[in-house]
Amino acid sequence: MSTVIETAVVKPAPVSTPFRQFVSRFAESRAALAGLVIFVTILILAIAAPLIAPTDPYDLTKVDIIDNRLPPGSQSLDGTTYWLGTDGLGRDMVSAMLYGIRISLFVAVSSGVVALLIGMVLGLSAAYFGGIVDTLIMRLVDLKLGFPSVLLALLLLAALGKGVDKIIIAIVVVQWATYARVVRAGALVERSKEYVDAAQGLALGHMRVLFRHLLPNALPPLIVVGTVQIANAIALESTLSFLGLGLPPTEPSLGLLIANGFDYMLSGKYWISIYPGIVLLVTILSINLMGDQVRDVLNPRLQK
Amino acid sequence: MTVFVIRRMLQSILVVFAVTIIVFLSINVIGNPVDILIDAECDQACRTRAMLTLGLDLPLHEQYLTFLWNLLHGNLGDSFLNKIPAVDLILARLPASIELAFSALAIALLVGVPCGMWAGLKPNSISGRLVMGGSIVGFSLPTFWSGLVLIFVFAVQLDWLPSMGRGETVTVFGTRFSIFTLDGLSHLVLPAVTLALFHTALIMRLTRAGMRETILQDYVKFAHAKGLSAKRVLFVHVLRNMMIPVVTMLGLEFGGLVAFGIVTETIFAWPGMGKLLIDSIGVLDRPVIVAYVMLIVVMFIIINLVVDILYSVLDPRVRLQSAGR
């Protein structure tokens, strides 16, 4: 927000740029702003996890198995308070969750970025070159989109095995097609406009027309899809980890923490599953709140 | 029209063929199932014998051709574990999955459409905002976690509903159903609600978005201006056009129901196809995994084909577009 005000002071003349319009319309929704604040907070917590976590849940010398399954608020023998209890191995839930968010977000964001890049290049190429390139790429996209994400990722992971890299590959395979389709649709509309003809008339290279001229104009729908896809990636990763097909036990994401608590839940020890689940829900929710407002703002049919 | 249908069918067959290759190759990367199926004391000779009986000693492409040949004859191999045909094993679990999926779909439609319409009509009212807020939460809830919370609240704490299995079933037309017995119904409630949550939220959002866009259209204004009653405009003119995206999504959501059905069935130990798949992945029972995937792919392709053909019948623009491509 502050950058917007500063630029307004420096250059008072252009009253409304598309970007500033976007920001002010985004800020109209309090829910979206709340989503932004919550998401940024979670992001900071995840990045700073090693600094703020009360204990290091992976340091086996600090984890005491005697402290396992303590309810929230209990104290260990040496006087540490476990505000949200401990899990089946005696790890402090607060620390385990902070590290869990870190892993969940890392997997979701990195796979999202890779999928976005792959989808963007393929979608742009399909729209720009047309013909056989378009047919090939789009048939592949249709093939992928005709298959449910969870199922595809599940089978992929069954074949690949466990691991952070494996789950990133699986999410990329699941998500690239959506980006490709959205970029292609946007680029197709833009391609028929005169500025693209003009750029081509100037004999600019394919790459330059694609990335400097077409891409920036095809970007808005990509923002909407991107936010939703990150939320999907988080949910997908946690679902797969819960089913025991995602991350290895040495790198517990939120989904894996929930899975670990499932057995204890039936005996009433709710905190091991419930708290990571709430964090997971709040994270996904905050992204969806932002995505919702972005979509409304960018939807031309709802323009006032 | 005929050309369109024939071309779509040819495409579908090609896709099935491509999927057989992908599935077969990826399943073969998992590992050697012999190591899991034979007991630890088995020596090299008995290991070889096991591989021979299972046909695992042949080169990969021969295994694939055998697989393809058998596939054409509707034979997807016997389950390594249960020694009965994989297809039979899956089909035996199909009714349970279908029962769960349709119950969830019914809940989602009955709750989602009215709520979405209301929220679309009154986007700024408190109830409209509540519906939207609720739908975002429902949309964000990971299926497995909402299942866990429902189990914790209704099965563990309150002890109102059971959380495992199908309960008592009755046989109707040769198929077992849970829904017709009180015990079975009580077993069905939690998994069906869990599976329905996401879809309810999705239908609500689609209905609301369709509603908001449709009521701004000129023909709706015209219908009002013509002096038609608000009820008639809403239920005849608006509803029909608004339902197009919802109906499209129902076709696509079949996939979601199958996929999240796997998660729901695993949590609630519901003896459907999804639970069978997860169990089979756990023990590398390849024929069952392959048969499951092939059945699902064929189902998907048939549904997509039917939706496409229906579309071209209902909306000539689709047909023209694909002919022009």
HADDOCK unambig.tbl for C-alpha pairs under 7 A between the chains (distance, minus, plus):
assign (segid A and resid 147 and name CA) (segid B and resid 255 and name CA) 6.86 0.50 0.50
assign (segid A and resid 148 and name CA) (segid B and resid 255 and name CA) 5.20 0.50 0.50
assign (segid A and resid 148 and name CA) (segid B and resid 256 and name CA) 6.10 0.50 0.50
assign (segid A and resid 148 and name CA) (segid B and resid 259 and name CA) 6.30 0.50 0.50
assign (segid A and resid 150 and name CA) (segid B and resid 259 and name CA) 5.78 0.50 0.50
assign (segid A and resid 151 and name CA) (segid B and resid 259 and name CA) 5.46 0.50 0.50
assign (segid A and resid 158 and name CA) (segid B and resid 30 and name CA) 6.57 0.50 0.50
assign (segid A and resid 158 and name CA) (segid B and resid 281 and name CA) 6.60 0.50 0.50
assign (segid A and resid 159 and name CA) (segid B and resid 26 and name CA) 5.78 0.50 0.50
assign (segid A and resid 159 and name CA) (segid B and resid 27 and name CA) 5.89 0.50 0.50
assign (segid A and resid 159 and name CA) (segid B and resid 29 and name CA) 5.74 0.50 0.50
assign (segid A and resid 159 and name CA) (segid B and resid 30 and name CA) 4.35 0.50 0.50
assign (segid A and resid 160 and name CA) (segid B and resid 30 and name CA) 6.64 0.50 0.50
assign (segid A and resid 235 and name CA) (segid B and resid 142 and name CA) 5.93 0.50 0.50
assign (segid A and resid 239 and name CA) (segid B and resid 144 and name CA) 6.70 0.50 0.50
assign (segid A and resid 265 and name CA) (segid B and resid 152 and name CA) 6.68 0.50 0.50
assign (segid A and resid 266 and name CA) (segid B and resid 152 and name CA) 6.90 0.50 0.50
assign (segid A and resid 266 and name CA) (segid B and resid 156 and name CA) 6.14 0.50 0.50
assign (segid A and resid 268 and name CA) (segid B and resid 156 and name CA) 6.73 0.50 0.50
assign (segid A and resid 277 and name CA) (segid B and resid 145 and name CA) 6.27 0.50 0.50
assign (segid A and resid 281 and name CA) (segid B and resid 140 and name CA) 6.22 0.50 0.50
assign (segid A and resid 281 and name CA) (segid B and resid 141 and name CA) 5.72 0.50 0.50
assign (segid A and resid 284 and name CA) (segid B and resid 140 and name CA) 5.59 0.50 0.50
assign (segid A and resid 285 and name CA) (segid B and resid 136 and name CA) 6.99 0.50 0.50
assign (segid A and resid 285 and name CA) (segid B and resid 137 and name CA) 6.42 0.50 0.50
assign (segid A and resid 285 and name CA) (segid B and resid 140 and name CA) 5.31 0.50 0.50
assign (segid A and resid 301 and name CA) (segid B and resid 213 and name CA) 6.92 0.50 0.50
